[in-house]
Amino acid sequence: MLKIGPYEFQSRLLLGTGKYPNFDVQKEAVEVSESEILTFAVRRMNIFEASQPNFLEKLDLTRYKLLPNTAGATTAKEAVHIAKLAKASGLCDMVKVEVIGCQKTLLPDPFETYKASEELLKEGFIVLPYTSDDVLLAKRLQELGVHAIMPGASPIGSGQGIINPLNLSFIIEQATVPVIVDAGIGTPSDVAIAMELGADGVLLNTAVSGAADPVKMAEAMKLAIQAGRLGYEAGRIAKKRYATASSPTEGMSIG
Ligand SMILES: CC(=O)[C@@H](O)[C@H](O)COP(=O)(O)O
């Protein structure tokens, strides 16, 4: 079970809702994934205008916990403003803090992310900051009181998978709050690796929405989460430099 702040979830897969070929595919992929937490960019929603088109309109939003994100913000001030808009419109009290520091790499600005998280915690939000895979930043943020850490596997939308498994494992090892690996996932095996490392969950979007068959990929991601988690819980064998026979012949008379 994944626990974030006061909320509990069976699924450890968090899904983004953008960039699907159409809303029917989006709906089917979301359903097949069995995700319980959906994230979306607040700036893309017509949150105060019910008459305007809404890119979540095909989804039965009562079935999901919504995780508005502050995509588009480049300063803490903007992120806080976006989060407050989302809360005021009744969307949710959880927020994914996303403050981009570089438009080319879309890497998050650590200073502004920290400031925004601090402010939003004071405002009573359930705060999930999206960060790079910086081990010390993750530690500082959890000391600040955030409810989960969301280190990136690699740049958003790059599909490069986990670039620095060592840093991720350090973040996981020291974690006192859930670690959700976020961004850059390309394949189910990337998801399985994150989960085998001990991540509490994975958030992804492009790998599913941009797949040739998003619905099939959503299912593959769901299974990868389950397989990776099971593998983690089962405990992997130690790596050895040299071979050890799988079928020992010691004590047996062969001949
Ligand atoms: C939807 C969302 O929150 C993205 O900003 C997120 O980081 C996912 O990234 P990918 O599209 O690389 O999975």
The ligand as an ORCA input file, in Angstrom:
! r2SCAN-3c Opt
* xyz 0 1
  C       2.717     14.799    -16.311
  C       3.854     15.185    -15.497
  O       3.761     15.458    -14.336
  C       5.172     15.227    -16.169
  O       5.714     16.484    -16.020
  C       5.966     14.141    -15.542
  O       7.128     14.574    -14.979
  C       6.080     12.955    -16.420
  O       7.184     12.944    -17.232
  P       7.274     11.915    -18.460
  O       6.339     12.448    -19.485
  O       8.706     11.941    -18.868
  O       6.838     10.595    -17.943
*
